[in-house]
């Protein structure tokens, strides 16, 4: 489908979703965003749903301003995927040992490593640039400085919620490794701090929604936020790189005889800010639950833990600010899913996938998400499908 244009206060709302299918609270959020004085464009992806601060699945282009709540609290959250030389024929009938090995190598939930991971000891990585990265931590907000040790030990960890590590098969039987995570607790604390700072500023006092408080260009608060934002985005990228290296090590050890090799990684943020140029303007583009899909750029659009995922290539559609969806998108809240479904339902809907099937992850049940095939179909003018993947192992926090 192409987009549907809904009138907004300052800009039209371009929607790659049927407006009638979007819950009222999410539509209200979108209309609120369209009232911001600094907004120059708003695009809505087919996985759109209500979110804290701003709508998940929204791309907000502003001139001279950025809204920290629209980025979200998991700054730099995103995906990484890599195709391996393994095929379905290399996999054992029982995948429980493989899942256990992954969980032993990569802490999940609130877990962290006993000691900071040395990149030099991780497959495919080196310590080059890491000292500079950690040196920049000295310049982030004083409010989070005491979290340094925790931040170093959480580097290379999964987290919980919708974060995951998967073993997938494409339609030709090739094995892919895939993971989804972000900037862990340090990103959340930086986000919470700056959202609070923005809400105190005078120019934000009469906004229609206090969660839409912004920082203005060429001011000290904006400089501070940009510094911390880009550091947290880099933390998220490095976090995924460490995890992927640890995952590759597990695979190489478990499939020694196969002498596994890996193709170049695909990696993309889907909660972040980027400086981009559209219609003659330098804009700050916030993607909350959206990936960049510039012409020829690879991206990852995952479904739920029992369905499948897509590797895509962007078509460079500037009407969407070169963006596409970040996943299937929830169709019901976590609490609603817990009320409606049981562990037995989860077991039924994840049949054939080696994964947790207990009440602790019922909120991630496939039925709580939109059908990923429908989401892909609604953005055929944004991306082309390169590969369709189906998970056989899914590790959750």
N, C-alpha and C positions, 0 to 999 in steps of 0.2 A: 504494500500500500504506500501511497504518498502520504504526506501529512495533512491533518485537518487543522484549520486555523480558527482559534477561538479568540474573540476580542478580549483585550486586556487594557488596563488603565493607561499604561505608558507604552507598552509594546504588545503586539499580538502574541498569543501562546500557540506555538506550532507543536501539534501533538501527533506522534506516531502511534497513537492509541485511540480507540473509540472513546470520546469524552463521556458517553453514557455509561461506560463500563468502569469509570474511575470513581472511587468512593468520594462522597461529598467533602469530607475533611481534607482529602488530598487536593481536590479542585479548589477549595478555599485557600489552601496554602499557595497554590500556583497563582491564583488571582492576587494574593497578598504580595508575592514576589514581584508581580508585574506592576505594582504601585511604587516601587523604589525609585527615587529620583535619578539614580545612577545607571539604571538598567538600560541596555541597548538590544537585548534579545533574550528569548526564553524558549528552549526546545525541550520537549517531553518525550521520553523513550517509552517503548511498549511495555516495559516492566514496571511502570510507574506505580507507586503506592505511598501512602502516608508515612512520613518520617519525622523525627524530632528536628525542629529548626526549619528544615526545608524538605521538600518532597524528594523521596528516593526516585531515581530515574529522571532527574532534571538537570539541564545544562543551562547555567545562568551566566550570561555575558554582561559584564559591567565595565564602565569606563571610570577609572580613577577611584574605584572602591572594591572592597571584597568583604563578604559576609562569612565570618568564621563558623557560624552554626550551619551554614549551607554546605561547608566542606564536610562537616560531621566530626565526631569525636575519634573515629579511627582514621586519622590522617594518613593518606597514602595507601590505604587498603587496596588490594588488587590481586592479580593472578599471575602465576608462572606455569608454563607447560613445556615439555620437551619430549620429542619422539625418540624412542630407543630402538636398538637393533633386535630386541626381543620380539617374539610373536606369541600368539595364543598357544601354540604348540609347546612353547618352553615352560608354560605355567603348570604348576602341580594342581591336582584335583582339589586339594584342601589348601585354601589360601590363608588360613588362620595364623599359621606360623609367620608368614610374610607380614601380616598386619601387626602381629606382636613385635616383630623386629623393628618395624617403623616406629611404633609407639615407644620402644625402648631407646631409640636413637634421637627422637625429636619430642621434647616435652610438650604436652597438650594441656588444655584448660588453663589454670592459673600457674601451671608448673614453669620451672626455669632450669637452666643448666646449673650444676654445682659450681662450675667455674666458667668464666667467659670463654667462648669458643675461639680458638686460634685459627684464623682463616688459612694460614699456611698448612694446617693439618686437615683441611677439608678438600675433598676431591674437586678439582677444577678451579679452585680459588687460590689467591695469594694475598699477602698482607699489604700489598701496594695500595696506598691511598687510605688505609684504615686509620693510621695515626692522625692524619689530617682530619678525617671525619670525626674521630673522638675528640680531637683538639677543639673543634668547633662547638662542642657541647659547653665549653666554658662561656660561650656567648649567648646561650639560651636564657630564658627567664629564670631569675633567681628562685622563683617559687618552686621550681622542680629540680634544682641542683642536687638536693639531698637524695634524689632517685638515681643517681649515676650508677651505683653498683647494681641495682636492680635492672636498670636498662641494659647494662653490659651482659648480665646473665640471662635476660630474656631475648637477647639477639639470637635468632635461630630457633624460635619457639612458635607454636601454632596459635594458641589462644582457644577460645570457645565460640559459642554461637553458631554462625553459619560458616566459620572457617573450617577448612578440610584439607586432607591430603588424599589423593586418589591414584590408583592404578587403573588405567582405562585401555580399552581396545578400540581401534578405529575400524572402519568397515572392511578393510583389507586384512585385519587381524594383527596389525602392528600394535605394540604396547607403548602407551604414553604415560608419563608421570605428570601429575598436575597438583598444584596446591594454591590455596587461597588464604591470605593473611595480610596483616597490616603493621602498624607501628606500635602495637602492644600497649602496655600501660603508660609508657612515657608519652606516646602520641595523644592518648586520652587526657592525661593531666595537662599537657600543653594546650590542648583544645579547650578544656574546661576553664583554664586560667584566662585565655584570651577572649572567650565568649563573655566571661564575667567582666573583663576590662571594657569590651566594646559596649556592653549594655549600660555602662556608667557615663559614656560620653554624651555631651549636650546635644549633638546633632541627631542622636538616636532616641530622644525622649518622646517624640510624637509619632513614631512609627506605628503602623497598624498592628504589628506583631513584634514584641520585644526580642524574639528569637532572630529577627532579621537585622539586628544591629550590625553596622558595618564599620570598617576602618577606612579612612579617607587617605588618598594618595598624598605623598609629601608631608606626612605628619609623623612624629616619633612613634605613636602607637602602631601605625601601619608598618613602619620600618621594623619594629620589634616583632610584629606578627609575621611578616614576610620571612624574616630571618628564621624564626622558630618553625614556621610552616614548611619551608623548603628543607630544613634540617630533618624534620619528622618524615617528610616524604622520602628523603634519602635513607633514613633508618628503615622504613618499610621495605624499600627496594633491596637493601642489604639483608634484611631479615629473611626475605624470600630466597635470596641467593644462598645464604648459609643453609637454610632448610633444604633447598634443592640439592646442594652439594652433599649434605648428610643423607638425603634420600638416595642419591646416586650411589653412595658408598654401600648402603644397605643392599641395593639391587646388585651391585658388582659382587658382593660377598655371597649373596643368596644364589646367584646364577653364575658362579665362577666358571663353569665349563663352557658357558655360552660366550665368554669374553665380550661382555656388553659394551657397546659404544652408544654415543648420544649425539643427536643433531643439535644445532644451535637452539638456545632457549628462546621462547617467546615470553615476554613479560609486559604487563600493563597495569598502571594504577586505575582505580575507578572511584576513588574519593580524593579529589585533589584540585589544585589550582594551576593553571598554565597561562603564560603570557602569549597571546596570539593576536593576529592581525586580520580584521574583517572589515569590508566596506570602507577602507581608508582609515580605520581607527585601530589604535593599539588598545586591546581589551584584556581584562582579567577574566578568564573563562573558568568557572567552577563546575566541575563534573561531580555530582553526588549520585553514585549508582549509575555511572555511565563511563564508557571507555572512549578514548580518542580513536577515530576511524578515518584518518586521512588517507588519501589515495595510495593504495599499495601497502598500507601499514597493517601488520598482523595484530589480531586481538583474540581474546578468549571470552566466550559467553557461556557460563556454566548453567546447567539446570539444577534440579534437586538431587539428593543423595540416592535416589532410586531410578532416575530417568537417564540423563545423558548430558553431554556438553558439545559445544561447537568451537572449532578453530575457524576464525573468519579473517577476511582481508577487507580493509576499508575501501569505500568507493569515493571518498572525498566530497561528501555532500555538504556544501557550506550552509545550506538552510538549517542543518542540525549542528552547525559549528563543528563539522567533521567529527561527529559523535555517533555512538551506538549504545545499545543497552549493555548492562553489566551482568545480566543473568536473567533468570525466569521472572523474578520478582514475586514477593509474597502476595497471596490473595486473602490471607487472614493473619491476624496478629499471633504472636507466640502464645499468649494466654488463651486465645480462642482455640488454637490448635490443641493445646493441652486439655482444654475442657471437652473437646469434641472427639479426640482420638485416644486410643490406648496403645500399649506396647505391642499388643497382638496385631492391631492395624498396621503399625510400623513394620512388623515382621512380614506381613502379607505384601506390603508395598515395596519392600526392599529385597524381595526374594531373588536369589541369585547374586546378591552383593554381599561380600564379607565385610560386615560393619557392626557397630553397636546397634542393638535392637531393644534397648531398655527404655524405661519411662523418662530417663534423663535427657533423651534427645527426641522425644515425641514432637516437640515444637518444630523440629526440622523435617517432619514427615513430608513426603512428596506432595500429598494432597493439600498442604498448606501453601503451595506455590502454583503459579500460573503454568500452563502447559508450555514447555520450552519451544516446541515446534511452532506453536502459534506466535510466540514472541519473535522468533526468527523470521517467520513469514511476514510479519508486520513491518520489517525493516529491510526488505529486499532492495530498497533504493539507498541504503546506508552501507551495507556490507554484502560480500559474497561468501558463501560457505566454502571453506577449504577442506575441512574434515569434520565428520560427525563421530563423537566418541561415546562409548558406554562404559561406565565404571564397573569393575569387578571387585575392587577393594576400596573402601572409604573409611578413613580415619577421622573421627570427630573429637573435639575437645570435651 
